[in-house]
Amino acid sequence: MLGADFSQLGAEALDVMQAGCDLLHLDVMDGHFVPNLTMGPDLVAGLRRTCPEVCLDAHLMVQHPEAFVEPFVKAGADHLTIHVEAEHPQADPRATAELIRKAGATAGLAINPGTGVEKILPYVADFELLLVMSVQPGFAGQSFRSEVLAKTEALSAAAPSNVRVQMDGGVAPANAEACREAGCDVLVAASAIFKAEDRRSAVEAIRGPVSKADP
């Protein structure tokens, strides 16, 4: 939703769902882990009221994710993805994942483009989803960084078959097939959909080589 018109967020959400999107990806930023600030629990609750049946996939780009778990799950988020680079209880992202599951959501773990894959490999079996950032988190409209495809391949090879691999950042029709070939089965697109003249065609072009997914 980062590429949406925030003055008409509910209408934008309904429009992209009608265009064929499978979920709404919500970028939550705290001004510390990344420099921007975006949406809080009240905004998520509003989206839940507008789209009661849609999977709300909240990406917590925050320094202390444990403080965000309960408010966002109560607001209606179905899935929370945290960052391996963030600060976690006991310095272990699995501790935060346990809080997420106790709150009633599923848990994902994200890795930034500049972080070595070895930092996330110990946790591949401990999360429902692994998110590879293909841009530096915090801003929409950046170009896809193809060097993350090797990292994606390594994660896909190491992860159990029930763990999904998601790509986020600069995803567009031109690179969707490469993402799928690297092992992705969930693709997050912002500008490529929200800025498209025909959103349905954009969704179909991006999803073409990738199966529908719901974290």
Steps between C-alpha positions, in 0.01 A plus 500: 500500500802733515442604139133587558338842528478526879224763476277226354651193661180303548394553139851414381493175699166398355614588149816289504314207654243525221793511257604155621748547785505216752592701810581850625863554601525767770837669549534608863793735570607646835742777402786309665559173315427696184480880476135524397177475700195338343195326643391414853246256642204735450564515128528120486171472691339727242624280218366196682155661518518591132631158390372253762595183309840605364832374635681796659873432475681747730872552438648641821802710403553594863788484747311330786231286335380334820333828600299502176368144506192526720374837365523392138348157547215656698455747216443212259835399353506132404874475448797693642845499342791621714861571403797284588698825538263640767545472876318200648444362851798280594655624172301223328231566236337171598397663828311766306346234276366325808333824610345537155353150505370539855323816385330301224694581182757324285862614499747590227866598506650759263855571390637822350695508171830573671472229765676170436277198457684321781324728751156361414582138414486376863133604518356375171298223667368725778277729294206457264651741248842639403507846343789613282527877463607587146533870585616685809190513724327828570406653164275401210599529136854361519649279230521124545846378605564181306791397723249385763391213275798288610401556863145402414617177340700413812203566728261306280736203493546503878139559604251218566240454228224655713690828544419762239754738351391857429670772295438866579639806326494611139304191394350547153399293197856523366652314798214283626616191313855535634357521852298184447799315356703599807239336723243769582135411527374834639575828321437844650453784252421864574577751226466239224133457596394831651656711223375275219235629261338155505547349844340167414740449211791594725396247763457227240839577346675487837320192624529316168792272592413491872223304673241688704609520861354591837747515792 
